[in-house]
Amino acid sequence: MPMILLTVPPDAMGPELKRADLEIKAALRAEGIRGGITIWPVRLAMSTDRLLLEYKSRQEMNDPSGLARVVAEAAKKVFNIQVEAAVMKLDSATTGLYITQK
């Protein structure tokens, strides 16, 4: 099951969080991610000019860096802010990093 931890701006509202959830899930489905997808939005304590997105999954990935780009761009569409995305497989390999343009 893919799990995503997404930091969001402190002033993010319910509809915005729901839209982010839908955008990210749709982007992952388009990339062939199967099974349930759980997204935990966590409000940022300090930084309001960028977000951090962490994706973890046991599913095999051909291009983890490409997947980091896909989920970062999906989140950026909603919040219109720089997004840093890290993709980690839940095994011995930890790969994938993408940062959107400011």
Sequence and secondary structure as in RCSB ss.txt:
>XXXX:A:sequence
MPMILLTVPPDAMGPELKRADLEIKAALRAEGIRGGITIWPVRLAMSTDRLLLEYKSRQEMNDPSGLARVVAEAA
KKVFNIQVEAAVMKLDSATTGLYITQK
>XXXX:A:secstr
  EEEEEE TT  HHHHHHHHHHHHHHHHHTT  S  EEEEEE SS  SEEEEEEEESS  S HHHHHHHHHHHH
HHHH SEEEEEEEESSS    EEE   
